[in-house]
Amino acid sequence: NDLIVEVDGQRVRTTEELQKSIRAHKIGETVSITVYRIPNLTAIRADEPIPEGEYLTFDVEVKAID
């Protein structure tokens, strides 16, 4: 139910922008991710207004997926 909106303080609008931002880091580095969390959201259409939520920022370590 989180919408990823920033990586290291830079706005990301698409999956491609998100992936590019993450790939710019090496394994083991820390990345700051900001999400917009909407409680109890199960689905939303692109033409609907975005419900009220909150911004949260997390520091995460880049890891390889086996």
N, C-alpha and C positions, 0 to 999 in steps of 0.2 A: 504493500500500500504506500510505498515511498516513491516519489518522483525524483530522480537524480537531476539536480539543476546546475551544480558546479563541481569542477575538479581543480584543486589548487587555486581556487578563487576565480577561475575562468568559466564563464557560462557555457554549458553544453546543451544543445537543443535536439540532437539526433543521436542514435545509437552509434553511428560512425564517428561523430565528434567525441563521444565518451570513450570508445575503444582507442582512438588515436591518442587521446590524453593519457590514458592508462599505459599504452605501449611506449610512451615517451619516457617512462621510468624503468629502471632496472629492478630485477628481482631483489627483494630485501629492502628497497627504498620505501619510505612512507609517503602516502598520498592523502591529501585532505579532500574528503567528499562531503558536499552539502546536499541534503535531501529536503524535499518538502513533504512532510508527513500529514496525511489526511486520515484521521481516525475513522475506522469502520468503512472505509471505501472498498467496494468490491469491483466496481467498473465505472467508467465514465466515457462518454462519447466526446469527440473532438469539438462538437458544436455546443456542448453544455458549459455553463460557467464552472470554474474550479471552486470546489467547496473550501471553506475556511480550514486552515491547518496551521502547522508550525514548521519553521526551518530548524534543522539540526545539522551539526557538522561533526564528522567523525574522522579520525586519523586511522588509516588502515595500511597494512604492510602488503606490498605487491608480492604475490607468490605464483609459482607455476602450478598448473593443474596437471596431474598425472593421468 
